């Protein structure tokens, strides 16, 4: 019972306010059911005078269990929570923002009143920290706590901590372990090395207050001239990449950190960098299935909680449209054909491959229409938020589509340890 009580407190924190009580009652009673069902120990004897009172309490609890469990499942409670959210709250929940600098243009290391306005007005679903936000362990922990305190619904708090050259948390005065690059781990061909790296990352990220890591990379390094992936990949063998990525991801999960598998459908064999410009893969479908798609299909089969889209055009499936904005790739392939039921997040929407062709509002709307749940770093988050609200209000984006994304987000947040 002790664990259930502790968990119920975390759920209270998860859904504060006028709708929180019903969530807590339901969740707590459901856990009480599981505990009562699993009890095998003989209760301690009680004094005769207390038997009647104890029986009445137990009877009352049983009645409440029957009443609550009869009415709502956790999934139904989340759907009700979403139904009671305003359109503006829903539009904020799908935003995943970076706040690199404060209002004076200095690295943002703590929140001031102007920074808090972003949380009050947009109510984002997640925040990703970068090197500008990081000085030392206590400062990072304080900043995360400040941000969480401003959120009506707890935030996804993320960072890019892949290991190797993409390590945001080894700057300044940070005390954080340096883990090897994915390539270095892959070259050992020892899955235990990936498990070890994931465990270290997960443990230390959790201690700082993070609950998500934008890793591991599941791209297959099949192009030596690739300007952006390279040693961020575990190697050029799709099976090796799949095995290593899954091992790292699962060990992070065991430490309470949500892994993000990236960059679907595969950024490993490109000559260009989507941070800068449009990127096209010209391979036929059979090659894509055998190489690029393989690690991501493995991730789907192992129920990876989050998959990140890359801004990569797959000519064989949806010419001219990057995966991030493609319903053919996100909805038809990833969700319908492969059966993925987790959260889909975009790569940063401020990257050149998107920004050069679409405004923040246009890109955000197209991504949601494609079946994406979370919008990472739109260049202008206020414009993105407004575009979503206007699209739903005007019937351009069905509210059911937005609700589906928010439900995916809240279901995952409910699982945060």
C-alpha positions as CSV (number, residue, x, y, z in Angstrom):
1,X,0.0,0.0,0.0
2,X,2.9,2.4,0.7
3,X,3.9,2.5,-2.9
4,X,0.3,3.1,-4.0
5,X,0.0,6.1,-1.7
6,X,3.2,7.6,-3.0
7,X,2.0,7.1,-6.6
8,X,-1.3,8.7,-5.8
9,X,0.5,11.9,-4.7
10,X,2.4,12.0,-8.0
11,X,-0.9,11.8,-9.8
12,X,-2.3,14.7,-7.7
13,X,0.7,16.7,-8.9
14,X,0.0,15.6,-12.4
15,X,-3.6,16.9,-12.5
16,X,-4.0,19.8,-10.1
17,X,-6.9,22.1,-10.0
18,X,-10.6,21.6,-10.4
19,X,-10.3,18.4,-12.5
20,X,-7.6,16.8,-10.4
21,X,-9.8,15.3,-7.6
22,X,-11.7,12.9,-9.9
23,X,-8.5,11.7,-11.5
24,X,-6.9,11.0,-8.2
25,X,-9.9,9.2,-6.7
26,X,-10.1,7.0,-9.8
27,X,-6.4,6.3,-10.0
28,X,-6.0,5.7,-6.3
29,X,-9.0,3.4,-6.1
30,X,-7.8,1.4,-9.1
31,X,-4.5,0.9,-7.4
32,X,-6.3,-0.1,-4.2
33,X,-8.1,-2.7,-6.1
34,X,-4.8,-4.2,-7.4
35,X,-3.3,-4.2,-3.9
36,X,-6.4,-5.8,-2.3
37,X,-6.4,-8.4,-5.0
38,X,-2.8,-9.2,-4.4
39,X,-2.9,-9.3,-0.6
40,X,-2.0,-12.7,0.8
41,X,-0.9,-11.9,4.3
42,X,-3.2,-12.7,7.3
43,X,-4.3,-9.4,8.9
44,X,-3.3,-8.8,12.5
45,X,-6.0,-9.5,15.1
46,X,-8.0,-6.5,16.3
47,X,-9.8,-5.8,19.5
48,X,-13.5,-6.8,19.5
49,X,-14.7,-3.3,19.8
50,X,-13.0,-2.2,16.6
51,X,-14.4,-5.0,14.4
52,X,-17.7,-3.3,13.7
53,X,-16.0,0.0,12.7
54,X,-13.4,-1.8,10.6
55,X,-16.1,-3.7,8.8
56,X,-18.0,-0.6,8.0
57,X,-14.9,1.1,6.7
58,X,-14.0,-1.9,4.5
59,X,-17.6,-2.0,3.3
60,X,-17.5,1.7,2.4
61,X,-14.2,1.3,0.6
62,X,-15.5,-1.7,-1.4
63,X,-18.6,0.3,-2.4
64,X,-16.4,3.2,-3.6
65,X,-14.2,0.8,-5.5
66,X,-17.2,-0.7,-7.3
67,X,-18.7,2.7,-8.0
68,X,-15.5,4.4,-9.3
69,X,-14.2,1.5,-11.3
70,X,-17.6,0.9,-12.8
71,X,-17.7,4.5,-14.0
72,X,-14.3,5.4,-15.4
73,X,-11.1,3.7,-16.6
74,X,-7.9,5.7,-16.6
75,X,-8.2,6.1,-20.4
76,X,-11.7,7.4,-20.0
77,X,-10.6,9.9,-17.3
78,X,-7.9,11.2,-19.7
79,X,-10.4,11.6,-22.4
80,X,-12.7,13.5,-20.1
81,X,-9.8,15.7,-19.0
82,X,-9.0,16.5,-22.6
83,X,-12.7,17.2,-23.3
84,X,-12.7,19.8,-20.4
85,X,-9.6,21.6,-21.6
86,X,-9.9,24.8,-23.5
87,X,-8.8,24.9,-27.1
88,X,-6.0,27.2,-26.1
89,X,-4.8,24.7,-23.5
90,X,-4.8,21.9,-26.0
91,X,-2.9,24.0,-28.6
92,X,-0.3,24.7,-25.9
93,X,0.1,21.1,-24.8
94,X,1.4,20.0,-28.3
95,X,4.1,22.7,-28.2
96,X,7.6,21.6,-27.1
97,X,9.7,24.7,-26.7
98,X,13.3,25.8,-26.3
99,X,14.0,28.9,-24.2
100,X,17.7,29.5,-24.8
101,X,17.9,33.2,-23.9
102,X,16.1,35.6,-21.6
103,X,14.6,38.9,-22.6
104,X,18.0,40.6,-22.5
105,X,19.5,38.1,-24.9
106,X,21.6,36.5,-22.2
107,X,21.7,32.7,-21.7
108,X,18.6,31.7,-19.7
109,X,19.8,30.1,-16.5
110,X,16.8,31.0,-14.3
111,X,13.3,32.3,-14.9
112,X,12.3,35.9,-14.5
113,X,8.8,37.3,-14.7
114,X,9.0,37.9,-18.5
115,X,10.0,34.3,-19.1
116,X,7.1,33.1,-16.9
117,X,4.7,34.9,-19.3
118,X,5.5,32.2,-21.9
119,X,4.2,29.5,-19.6
120,X,1.2,31.5,-18.6
121,X,0.2,32.4,-22.2
122,X,1.1,29.3,-24.1
123,X,1.0,26.5,-21.5
124,X,3.5,24.3,-23.4
125,X,3.6,20.6,-23.0
126,X,7.4,20.3,-23.0
127,X,10.7,22.2,-22.7
128,X,14.1,21.2,-24.1
129,X,17.2,22.6,-22.5
130,X,20.4,23.5,-24.4
131,X,23.9,24.4,-23.5
132,X,22.8,28.1,-22.9
133,X,20.6,26.8,-20.1
134,X,23.3,24.8,-18.4
135,X,25.9,25.9,-15.9
136,X,26.1,23.5,-13.0
137,X,24.0,20.7,-11.5
138,X,22.2,22.7,-8.9
139,X,21.4,25.5,-11.3
140,X,19.9,23.0,-13.9
141,X,17.9,21.3,-11.2
142,X,16.6,24.7,-9.9
143,X,15.7,25.8,-13.5
144,X,13.8,22.6,-14.1
145,X,11.9,23.0,-10.8
146,X,11.1,26.6,-11.7
147,X,9.7,25.6,-15.1
148,X,7.6,22.7,-13.6
149,X,6.2,25.1,-11.0
150,X,4.9,27.3,-13.8
151,X,3.1,24.5,-15.6
152,X,-0.5,23.6,-15.0
153,X,0.2,20.1,-16.3
154,X,3.7,18.8,-15.6
155,X,6.1,19.3,-18.5
156,X,8.2,16.9,-20.5
157,X,11.7,18.2,-19.6
158,X,14.2,17.1,-22.2
159,X,17.8,17.5,-23.4
160,X,19.9,16.2,-26.3
161,X,22.3,14.0,-24.4
162,X,23.3,11.3,-26.9
163,X,26.9,10.9,-25.7
164,X,30.0,11.6,-27.8
165,X,29.9,15.0,-29.5
166,X,26.2,15.7,-28.7
167,X,26.4,16.1,-25.0
168,X,24.8,19.3,-23.6
169,X,25.4,18.4,-20.0
170,X,29.2,18.3,-20.0
171,X,29.7,22.1,-20.3
172,X,30.4,24.7,-17.7
173,X,30.8,23.4,-14.2
174,X,28.6,20.4,-14.7
175,X,29.3,17.1,-12.9
176,X,28.0,14.7,-15.5
177,X,29.5,11.5,-16.9
178,X,30.9,11.6,-20.4
179,X,29.5,8.6,-22.3
180,X,31.0,7.4,-25.6
181,X,29.6,8.2,-29.0
182,X,27.2,5.8,-30.6
183,X,29.8,4.8,-33.1
184,X,32.3,3.9,-30.4
185,X,29.7,1.8,-28.6
186,X,28.6,0.1,-31.9
187,X,32.2,-0.8,-32.8
188,X,32.4,-3.0,-29.7
189,X,29.5,-5.0,-31.0
190,X,28.7,-5.5,-27.3
191,X,25.1,-4.7,-26.4
192,X,26.0,-4.6,-22.8
193,X,28.0,-1.4,-23.6
194,X,24.8,0.2,-24.9
195,X,22.9,-0.9,-21.8
196,X,25.6,0.5,-19.6
197,X,25.6,3.9,-21.4
198,X,21.8,4.1,-21.3
199,X,21.7,3.3,-17.6
200,X,24.3,6.0,-16.8
201,X,22.5,8.6,-18.9
202,X,19.2,7.7,-17.4
203,X,20.3,7.7,-13.8
204,X,22.1,11.1,-14.0
205,X,19.4,12.8,-16.1
206,X,16.8,11.7,-13.6
207,X,18.9,13.1,-10.7
208,X,18.9,16.5,-12.5
209,X,15.1,16.5,-12.9
210,X,14.8,15.5,-16.5
211,X,12.2,13.0,-17.6
212,X,13.1,12.7,-21.4
213,X,16.2,12.4,-23.5
214,X,16.3,13.1,-27.2
215,X,18.2,9.9,-27.9
216,X,19.1,7.3,-29.1
217,X,19.8,7.9,-32.8
218,X,18.5,5.0,-34.8
219,X,19.8,6.2,-38.2
220,X,22.0,3.8,-40.1
221,X,25.4,5.3,-41.0
222,X,25.6,4.2,-44.6
223,X,27.0,7.4,-46.1
224,X,30.6,8.4,-45.1
225,X,29.9,11.9,-46.5
226,X,26.9,12.5,-44.2
227,X,27.4,15.9,-42.7
228,X,25.1,15.5,-39.7
229,X,24.9,11.9,-38.5
230,X,28.2,10.1,-38.7
231,X,29.4,9.0,-35.3
232,X,26.0,9.7,-33.8
233,X,24.9,6.4,-35.4
234,X,25.8,3.0,-34.0
235,X,27.1,1.9,-37.4
236,X,26.3,0.8,-40.9
237,X,24.6,-2.5,-40.1
238,X,20.8,-2.0,-39.6
239,X,20.5,-5.0,-37.3
240,X,23.4,-3.7,-35.1
241,X,21.9,-0.3,-35.0
242,X,18.5,-1.7,-34.0
243,X,19.9,-3.8,-31.2
244,X,22.1,-1.1,-29.8
245,X,19.5,1.6,-30.0
246,X,16.9,-0.6,-28.3
247,X,19.3,-1.6,-25.6
248,X,20.2,2.1,-24.8
249,X,16.6,3.1,-24.9
250,X,15.3,0.4,-22.7
251,X,18.0,1.0,-20.0
252,X,17.1,4.7,-20.0
253,X,13.5,3.7,-19.5
254,X,14.4,1.5,-16.5
255,X,15.9,4.6,-14.9
256,X,12.7,6.6,-15.4
257,X,13.8,8.6,-18.5
258,X,11.7,8.6,-21.7
259,X,13.9,7.8,-24.7
260,X,13.2,9.4,-28.1
261,X,14.1,7.3,-31.2
262,X,15.3,9.5,-34.0
263,X,15.2,10.5,-36.9
264,X,12.3,8.5,-38.6
265,X,12.4,7.4,-41.4
266,X,16.2,7.5,-41.4
267,X,18.7,10.3,-41.8
268,X,21.9,8.1,-42.2
269,X,22.4,8.1,-46.0
270,X,22.2,11.8,-46.8
271,X,24.7,14.2,-48.4
272,X,23.0,17.3,-46.9
273,X,22.0,18.5,-43.5
274,X,18.3,19.2,-42.7
275,X,19.4,21.8,-40.2
276,X,20.3,23.9,-43.3
277,X,18.3,22.8,-46.3
278,X,15.9,20.2,-47.8
279,X,17.1,16.6,-47.8
280,X,15.9,13.9,-50.2
281,X,16.3,10.2,-50.1
282,X,16.0,8.6,-53.6
283,X,16.2,4.9,-52.6
284,X,13.6,2.4,-53.8
285,X,11.2,1.1,-51.3
286,X,12.9,-2.3,-50.9
287,X,16.2,-0.7,-49.9
288,X,14.4,1.6,-47.4
289,X,12.7,-1.4,-45.8
290,X,15.9,-3.3,-45.5
291,X,18.1,-0.5,-44.2
292,X,16.5,2.9,-43.1
293,X,13.2,1.5,-41.8
294,X,14.5,-1.5,-40.0
295,X,15.6,0.1,-36.6
296,X,12.4,2.1,-36.4
297,X,10.2,-1.0,-37.1
298,X,12.1,-2.7,-34.3
299,X,11.3,0.3,-32.1
300,X,7.6,0.0,-32.9
301,X,7.6,-3.7,-32.2
302,X,9.2,-3.0,-28.8
303,X,6.7,-0.2,-27.9
304,X,9.2,2.7,-27.9
305,X,7.3,5.6,-26.2
306,X,8.4,8.4,-28.6
307,X,9.7,8.5,-32.2
308,X,11.1,11.7,-33.7
309,X,10.5,12.5,-37.4
310,X,13.3,13.8,-39.6
311,X,12.8,16.5,-42.1
312,X,13.7,14.0,-44.9
313,X,11.8,13.6,-48.2
314,X,11.3,10.0,-49.2
315,X,10.9,10.2,-53.0
316,X,9.5,6.7,-53.3
317,X,6.6,7.4,-51.0
318,X,5.8,11.1,-50.8
319,X,7.9,13.2,-53.2
320,X,8.3,16.8,-52.2
321,X,7.1,16.5,-48.6
322,X,9.4,16.0,-45.6
323,X,8.5,13.1,-43.3
324,X,7.6,15.6,-40.5
325,X,4.7,17.0,-42.6
326,X,3.8,13.8,-44.5
327,X,0.6,11.9,-43.6
328,X,1.8,9.2,-45.9
329,X,4.8,8.5,-43.7
330,X,3.4,9.4,-40.3
331,X,-0.2,8.2,-40.5
332,X,-0.3,5.7,-43.3
333,X,3.1,4.0,-42.8
334,X,4.2,4.5,-39.1
335,X,0.8,4.4,-37.5
336,X,-1.5,2.4,-39.7
337,X,0.8,-0.1,-41.5
338,X,3.3,-0.6,-38.7
339,X,0.8,-0.1,-35.9
340,X,2.7,2.5,-33.8
341,X,0.6,3.8,-30.9
342,X,3.1,6.0,-29.1
343,X,3.9,9.7,-29.3
344,X,5.4,11.2,-32.5
345,X,7.4,14.4,-32.1
346,X,8.9,16.5,-34.9
347,X,12.5,17.4,-35.2
348,X,13.1,21.1,-34.6
349,X,10.7,23.1,-36.8
350,X,13.1,26.0,-36.8
351,X,15.5,23.9,-39.0
352,X,16.3,25.1,-42.5
353,X,14.5,22.2,-44.2
354,X,11.2,23.4,-42.7
355,X,11.8,27.1,-42.1
356,X,12.8,27.9,-45.6
357,X,9.5,26.7,-47.0
358,X,6.9,27.1,-44.3
359,X,6.1,29.6,-41.6
360,X,5.9,28.4,-38.0
361,X,2.1,28.4,-38.2
362,X,2.0,26.5,-41.5
363,X,4.5,23.9,-40.5
364,X,2.8,23.3,-37.1
365,X,-0.6,22.9,-38.7
366,X,0.8,20.6,-41.5
367,X,2.6,18.4,-38.9
368,X,-0.6,17.9,-36.8
369,X,-2.6,17.1,-39.9
370,X,0.1,14.5,-40.8
371,X,-0.5,12.8,-37.5
372,X,2.3,14.2,-35.3
373,X,1.6,14.8,-31.6
374,X,4.4,17.2,-30.4
375,X,5.8,20.2,-32.2
376,X,9.5,20.7,-31.3
377,X,10.8,24.2,-31.4
378,X,8.6,26.1,-33.9
379,X,10.6,29.3,-34.8
380,X,7.7,31.5,-33.5
381,X,5.8,29.6,-30.9
382,X,3.1,32.2,-30.5
383,X,2.4,32.1,-34.2
384,X,2.3,28.3,-34.1
385,X,-0.2,28.4,-31.2
386,X,-2.4,31.0,-32.9
387,X,-2.4,29.0,-36.1
388,X,-3.6,25.8,-34.3
389,X,-6.4,27.6,-32.5
390,X,-7.6,29.3,-35.7
391,X,-7.4,26.1,-37.7
392,X,-9.5,24.2,-35.2
393,X,-12.0,27.1,-34.8
394,X,-12.3,27.4,-38.6
395,X,-12.7,23.7,-39.2
396,X,-9.4,23.3,-41.1
397,X,-8.0,21.0,-38.4
398,X,-10.6,18.7,-36.8
399,X,-10.7,19.1,-33.1
400,X,-10.6,15.2,-32.9
401,X,-7.2,15.3,-34.5
402,X,-5.9,17.7,-31.9
403,X,-7.6,15.8,-29.1
404,X,-5.9,12.6,-30.3
405,X,-2.5,14.2,-30.0
406,X,-3.2,15.6,-26.5
407,X,-4.5,12.2,-25.4
408,X,-1.2,10.6,-26.5
409,X,0.7,13.2,-24.6
410,X,-1.2,12.9,-21.4
411,X,-1.1,9.1,-21.5
412,X,2.7,9.2,-21.7
413,X,2.9,11.9,-19.0
414,X,0.9,9.6,-16.7
415,X,3.6,7.0,-17.0
416,X,6.4,9.2,-15.9
417,X,8.0,7.8,-12.8
